[in-house]
């Protein structure tokens, strides 16, 4: 066993190394553009609303008949 006059060997922080690596990778990566927002309502939303209205109308018609 050797005598280290500076104390025990320093422990490396894995989280710090990961942060430095990510900063290094992000530094050279091209910037991504966010996807443009969809203009207008989605077709599935419209179909769902129409179906809900049809079901409510059908239940009301059966309850009143």
Contact map, one row per residue, 1 for C-alpha under 8 A:
11100000000000000000000000000000000000000000000000000000000000000
11110000000000000000000000000000000000000000000000000000000000000
11111000000000000000000000000000000000000000000000000000000000000
01111111000000000000000000000000000000000000000000000000000000000
00111110000000000000000000000000000000000000000000000000000000000
00011111000000000000000000000000000000000000000000000000000000000
00011111100000000000000000000000000000000000000000000000000000000
00010111110000000000000000000000000000000000000000000000000000000
00000011111000000000000000000000000000000000000000000000000000000
00000001111100000000000000000000000000000000000000000000000000000
00000000111110000000000000000000000000000000000000000000000000000
00000000011111001000000000000000000000000000000000000000000000000
00000000001111111000000000000000000000000000000000000000000000000
00000000000111111100000000000000000000000000000000000000000000000
00000000000011111110000000000000000000000000000000000000000000000
00000000000011111111000000000000000000000000000000000000000000000
00000000000111111111100000000000000000000000000000000000000000000
00000000000001111111110000000000000000000000000000000000000000000
00000000000000111111111000000000000000000000000000000000000000000
00000000000000011111111100000000000000000000000000000000000000000
00000000000000001111111110000000000000000000000000000000000000000
00000000000000000111111111000000000000000000000000000000000000000
00000000000000000011111111100000000000000000000000000000000000000
00000000000000000001111111110000000000000000000000000000000000000
00000000000000000000111111111000000000000000000000000000000000000
00000000000000000000011111111000000000000000000000000000000000000
00000000000000000000001111111000000000000000000000000000000000000
00000000000000000000000111111100000000000000000000000000000000000
00000000000000000000000011111110000000000000000000000000000000000
00000000000000000000000000011111000000000000000000000000000000000
00000000000000000000000000001111100000000000000000000000000000000
00000000000000000000000000000111110000000000000000000000000000000
00000000000000000000000000000011111000000000000000000000000000000
00000000000000000000000000000001111100000000000000000000000000000
00000000000000000000000000000000111110000000000000000000000000000
00000000000000000000000000000000011111000000000000000000000000000
00000000000000000000000000000000001111100000000000000000000000000
00000000000000000000000000000000000111111000000000000000000000000
00000000000000000000000000000000000011111000000000000000000000000
00000000000000000000000000000000000001111100000000000000000000000
00000000000000000000000000000000000001111110110000000000000000000
00000000000000000000000000000000000000011111110000000000000000000
00000000000000000000000000000000000000001111111000000000000000000
00000000000000000000000000000000000000000111111100000000000000000
00000000000000000000000000000000000000001111111110000000000000000
00000000000000000000000000000000000000001111111111000000000000000
00000000000000000000000000000000000000000011111111100000000000000
00000000000000000000000000000000000000000001111111110000000000000
00000000000000000000000000000000000000000000111111111000000000000
00000000000000000000000000000000000000000000011111111100000000000
00000000000000000000000000000000000000000000001111111110000000000
00000000000000000000000000000000000000000000000111111111000000000
00000000000000000000000000000000000000000000000011111111100000000
00000000000000000000000000000000000000000000000001111111110000000
00000000000000000000000000000000000000000000000000111111111000000
00000000000000000000000000000000000000000000000000011111111100000
00000000000000000000000000000000000000000000000000001111111110000
00000000000000000000000000000000000000000000000000000111111111000
00000000000000000000000000000000000000000000000000000011111111100
00000000000000000000000000000000000000000000000000000001111111110
00000000000000000000000000000000000000000000000000000000111111111
00000000000000000000000000000000000000000000000000000000011111111
00000000000000000000000000000000000000000000000000000000001111111
00000000000000000000000000000000000000000000000000000000000111111
00000000000000000000000000000000000000000000000000000000000011111
